[in-house]
Amino acid sequence: MKFKFKINEYTTLDDVRAELDALRSANVKEIPLNHLRRIIDFLGAIRVPATGSSVRFSHPILKKYPQYQGYFAVHKIHKGGDQEEIRKNDYKKYLYPALITIIEEKKLNK
């Protein structure tokens, strides 16, 4: 799968959701973190300090959900240099539900 999702002024929440769904069903074992970071930035989440090899993000929408408490995180894999990736299983279990929750709440609040 090619990770070339472009975000511009015409990108909609439906486009982002379609990309997240495509990543969820992609036939890969690891997903580049930079690809997901663009999507996470588009949704308005900010990166906050985390310990070890985890990456942690915060979003105000998630503060009203007890399972998130305003944050979502995932373990990253260092591939050398500036290449950071996450396992697809971690994406499906931790990132995907949080990102879909943000998208659904943004759609409701339009």
PEZI-V294355 format. One line per field, one symbol per residue. phi: phi as a letter, one per 30 degrees, with the letter a starting at -180 (. if undefined). burial: # if it has 16 or more other C-alpha atoms within 10 Angstrom, else .. A space follows every 50 residues. Layout:
BEGIN
phi: ???
burial: ???
END
This chain:
BEGIN
phi: .ccbdccbdcdcddddddddddddcdcbcbbddddddddddddjdcdbdb cicccbbbbdddddcddchjbbbadccdcjicdbbbddddeddcdedddd dddddddddd
burial: ............#..##.##..##.....####..#..##.##.#.#... ....#####.##.......########.......####.###..##.### .##.......
END
